[in-house]
Amino acid sequence: MRLRFAAVIHKDEESGYGVTVPDLPGCFSAGGTLEEAIESAHEAVACHLEGLLMDGEPVPEQAPLEEHRASDDGDGIRALVRIDADSPWS
């Protein structure tokens, strides 16, 4: 089973890219380039999910992608982070 999490990537003028994952409160990452930011988001989601499971917490439900598309995230770039739930969050 594959899990899909929407990510929002923002670029500040004086720094790199910041990434938030709306369905996983507290999950964020960053990267110097857009490619690094997306890779970092994948690692952040995997670590966040692993932490939830280690703490016995449930994995939050993912909002429908249409809901994310309609949300007001300013000028953020939207991306999908896919995690294979059948393996150890690779």
N, C-alpha and C positions, 0 to 999 in steps of 0.2 A: 504494500500500500504506500502510495506517495502522498505526502502532505504538502500543501501549497500555502505559503504565507505571502501576503502582499507586503511589499517594502516601499517606503517613500524615501527618495534620495534628494537631499538639498545641497546646494553649492553656495557657500559663503564667499564673498569677494576676496577676503583676506586669508582664506584657509582652504582645506580640501573639502571633500564630500562627507556629509553626515547622513546616516541611515537610521530610520526608525521602522519598527514593525508594529503597526497598530493593533494587531490581534494578540501580541505578546507584550503587555505593558512592562516597561523596564528593559526591553531588549533593544539595543542600539549598537551601532558600530560606525566606522569611518574608514576613509581611504584617501590617498593622495590623488588618485585618478578615479574615473568612473568605474573602470574595470576592477581596481583594487577595492572600491567601496562595495561592489556587488559580491566579490569573493569574501570580503570581510563579513558581509551580511549573512552569507551562508554559514560561516563559522559561528557567528553570534547566535543564529537561530538554533543550530545544532547544540551548542553549549547551553543555551537557555532551556531547551527541551530536556536535555540530560539532567540539568539541575532540578527541574520540576519533578522529573521521575525519581531522582534520588531522594527528594524531600517528600515523596508520596503525594505530590500535588497533581491534579488532573491537567492535561493539556487543554488549554482554552479552545473553544470552538472557533473555527475560522469563519469570518463573515463572508457572505457571497461576494465574488469579485465585482459584481455590479454595484454593490454598496460602497466598496472602496473607490470605484471609478467615480461615483457621484459625490464623494466626500470632498470637502474643501481643504486641500493640502497646499494651497498656494501654488507656487510654481515648481513644486517637487516633481521629480521624475519617478514614475511608478515602475516597479519591477516585481517579478515573482521569484521567491526562494523556494526551491523544491527540495524536500528531504525524504529520503527513502526510510519509511518507518519499519521495514523488515530487516534493516541492518543497523548497526550502532551509529546512527545519525551521520552517515557519510554523505 
